[in-house]
């Protein structure tokens, strides 16, 4: 299985219990990938501008408490 189409076809043939197991595995896999990307973005400063804007909004009273 090396193409997206092959993977999609294989997934569509899974039995219900195997599909549930795949969903659980993929959710965990995807969360780890997202966390890794987020950590990389933080480490390289890619989110600094957004953080600064949020802090400016807080200081200027342009935010509300949850």
N, CA, C and O of each residue as an XYZ file, in Angstrom:
264
protein
N       0.838     -1.179      0.000
C       0.000      0.000      0.000
C       0.882      1.240      0.000
O       1.461      1.613      1.020
N       0.968      1.859     -1.145
C       1.844      3.020     -1.207
C       1.141      4.276     -1.696
O       1.733      5.355     -1.702
N      -0.103      4.149     -2.102
C      -0.802      5.348     -2.553
C      -2.011      5.602     -1.661
O      -2.532      4.700     -1.006
N      -2.425      6.830     -1.661
C      -3.596      7.199     -0.877
C      -4.819      6.404     -1.313
O      -5.613      5.976     -0.476
N      -4.971      6.207     -2.590
C      -6.122      5.459     -3.097
C      -6.116      4.017     -2.580
O      -7.170      3.478     -2.245
N      -4.952      3.396     -2.513
C      -4.857      2.030     -1.989
C      -5.199      1.986     -0.506
O      -5.875      1.070     -0.039
N      -4.729      2.977      0.216
C      -5.022      3.045      1.652
C      -6.517      3.258      1.867
O      -7.122      2.590      2.705
N      -7.116      4.180      1.120
C      -8.554      4.430      1.236
C      -9.350      3.166      0.937
O     -10.305      2.848      1.645
N      -8.960      2.445     -0.110
C      -9.671      1.215     -0.479
C      -9.559      0.173      0.630
O     -10.539     -0.494      0.962
N      -8.365      0.036      1.201
C      -8.176     -0.932      2.283
C      -9.016     -0.560      3.500
O      -9.629     -1.429      4.121
N      -9.046      0.709      3.839
C      -9.838      1.153      4.988
C     -11.317      0.900      4.749
O     -12.034      0.483      5.659
N     -11.773      1.149      3.540
C     -13.204      0.952      3.250
C     -13.616     -0.509      3.356
O     -14.806     -0.799      3.479
N     -12.661     -1.437      3.313
C     -12.976     -2.867      3.417
C     -12.860     -3.402      4.845
O     -13.132     -4.579      5.082
N     -12.465     -2.565      5.790
C     -12.295     -3.032      7.171
C     -13.634     -3.421      7.791
O     -14.670     -2.817      7.514
N     -13.579     -4.440      8.632
C     -14.759     -4.818      9.424
C     -14.973     -3.745     10.484
O     -14.058     -2.989     10.811
N     -16.170     -3.689     11.006
C     -16.552     -2.651     11.962
C     -15.584     -2.542     13.125
O     -15.154     -1.442     13.471
N     -15.234     -3.675     13.736
C     -14.337     -3.622     14.902
C     -12.923     -3.194     14.508
O     -12.246     -2.503     15.269
N     -12.482     -3.602     13.325
C     -11.169     -3.166     12.866
C     -11.172     -1.681     12.517
O     -10.183     -0.984     12.746
N     -12.268     -1.203     11.970
C     -12.376      0.216     11.662
C     -12.345      1.044     12.946
O     -11.725      2.107     12.988
N     -13.010      0.559     13.987
C     -12.982      1.259     15.275
C     -11.566      1.299     15.836
O     -11.136      2.325     16.363
N     -10.842      0.195     15.728
C      -9.458      0.156     16.211
C      -8.587      1.096     15.386
O      -7.726      1.786     15.932
N      -8.807      1.125     14.077
C      -8.055      2.031     13.222
C      -8.328      3.488     13.594
O      -7.402      4.297     13.668
N      -9.592      3.819     13.825
C      -9.940      5.193     14.210
C      -9.210      5.609     15.478
O      -8.660      6.708     15.559
N      -9.211      4.720     16.464
C      -8.542      5.030     17.730
C      -7.045      5.221     17.506
O      -6.447      6.161     18.029
N      -6.440      4.317     16.718
C      -5.014      4.436     16.426
C      -4.734      5.731     15.689
O      -3.792      6.444     16.033
N      -5.533      6.047     14.682
C      -5.274      7.235     13.880
C      -5.469      8.509     14.687
O      -4.720      9.469     14.504
N      -6.446      8.541     15.565
C      -6.655      9.726     16.407
C      -5.413      9.985     17.251
O      -4.977     11.129     17.382
N      -4.845      8.930     17.822
C      -3.634      9.068     18.627
C      -2.445      9.476     17.751
O      -1.667     10.349     18.136
N      -2.302      8.868     16.607
C      -1.231      9.197     15.657
C      -1.322     10.656     15.240
O      -0.319     11.370     15.237
N      -2.520     11.096     14.889
C      -2.725     12.465     14.439
C      -2.455     13.465     15.566
O      -1.877     14.526     15.331
N      -2.869     13.128     16.779
C      -2.626     14.017     17.924
C      -1.132     14.171     18.180
O      -0.660     15.272     18.463
N      -0.383     13.068     18.081
C       1.072     13.154     18.278
C       1.714     14.017     17.197
O       2.612     14.808     17.486
N       1.262     13.870     15.968
C       1.813     14.671     14.868
C       1.505     16.149     15.081
O       2.369     17.001     14.876
N       0.272     16.454     15.494
C      -0.112     17.849     15.747
C       0.711     18.425     16.892
O       1.213     19.545     16.800
N       0.848     17.651     17.978
C       1.642     18.120     19.118
C       3.083     18.400     18.708
O       3.667     19.404     19.115
N       3.646     17.520     17.910
C       5.020     17.691     17.456
C       5.167     18.966     16.625
O       6.120     19.724     16.808
N       4.238     19.196     15.725
C       4.287     20.401     14.893
C       4.127     21.655     15.752
O       4.829     22.645     15.545
N       3.206     21.614     16.713
C       2.990     22.749     17.609
C       4.256     23.057     18.398
O       4.659     24.215     18.505
N       4.887     22.015     18.953
C       6.111     22.211     19.721
C       7.222     22.794     18.848
O       7.986     23.650     19.296
N       7.308     22.334     17.620
C       8.306     22.864     16.692
C       8.026     24.340     16.388
O       8.946     25.157     16.353
N       6.763     24.670     16.172
C       6.397     26.061     15.896
C       6.716     26.965     17.080
O       7.189     28.086     16.895
N       6.463     26.488     18.291
C       6.787     27.266     19.486
C       8.300     27.456     19.590
O       8.776     28.563     19.845
N       9.041     26.384     19.395
C      10.501     26.443     19.542
C      11.143     27.378     18.521
O      12.157     28.011     18.816
N      10.569     27.471     17.336
C      11.159     28.333     16.304
C      10.591     29.746     16.322
O      11.002     30.586     15.521
N       9.647     30.020     17.229
C       9.106     31.366     17.353
C       7.996     31.706     16.375
O       7.607     32.868     16.261
N       7.486     30.718     15.674
C       6.449     30.993     14.671
C       5.153     31.509     15.285
O       4.336     32.111     14.588
N       4.955     31.278     16.586
C       3.716     31.714     17.231
C       3.894     32.991     18.047
O       2.943     33.476     18.660
N       5.092     33.525     18.055
C       5.362     34.708     18.872
C       4.476     35.894     18.498
O       3.970     36.586     19.381
N       4.285     36.136     17.210
C       3.468     37.264     16.779
C       2.033     37.116     17.287
O       1.434     38.085     17.754
N       1.488     35.909     17.197
C       0.121     35.680     17.687
C       0.040     35.878     19.195
O      -0.924     36.455     19.699
N       1.050     35.400     19.913
C       1.067     35.576     21.362
C       1.155     37.048     21.726
O       0.464     37.511     22.634
N       2.004     37.784     21.020
C       2.130     39.222     21.283
C       0.819     39.958     21.015
O       0.434     40.844     21.778
N       0.138     39.591     19.932
C      -1.156     40.220     19.628
C      -2.184     39.918     20.712
O      -2.957     40.794     21.103
N      -2.192     38.686     21.195
C      -3.135     38.316     22.254
C      -2.838     39.085     23.534
O      -3.757     39.550     24.209
N      -1.576     39.217     23.867
C      -1.207     39.974     25.067
C      -1.553     41.455     24.912
O      -2.020     42.080     25.864
N      -1.331     42.016     23.737
C      -1.726     43.400     23.478
C      -3.230     43.578     23.647
O      -3.679     44.545     24.262
N      -4.006     42.647     23.105
C      -5.465     42.705     23.250
C      -5.868     42.655     24.719
O      -6.771     43.377     25.141
N      -5.209     41.817     25.488
C      -5.508     41.717     26.915
C      -5.188     43.028     27.618
O      -6.001     43.526     28.397
N      -4.012     43.593     27.351
C      -3.611     44.855     27.991
C      -4.534     46.010     27.605
O      -4.801     46.888     28.424
N      -5.018     46.014     26.371
C      -5.877     47.092     25.875
C      -7.356     46.869     26.192
O      -8.198     47.680     25.806
N      -7.679     45.787     26.883
C      -9.052     45.523     27.260
C      -9.921     45.015     26.124
O     -11.143     45.155     26.169
N      -9.314     44.436     25.120
C     -10.058     43.917     23.970
C     -10.318     42.412     24.092
O     -10.433     41.703     23.092
N     -10.408     41.953     25.320
C     -10.706     40.538     25.542
C     -11.646     40.404     26.729
O     -11.799     41.329     27.526
N     -12.258     39.269     26.831
C     -13.158     39.010     27.957
C     -12.720     37.741     28.663
O     -12.179     36.824     28.047
N     -12.963     37.703     29.964
C     -12.628     36.504     30.734
C     -13.646     35.418     30.419
O     -14.823     35.684     30.173
N     -13.157     34.205     30.436
C     -14.046     33.051     30.217
C     -14.674     32.621     31.501
O     -15.452     31.667     31.518
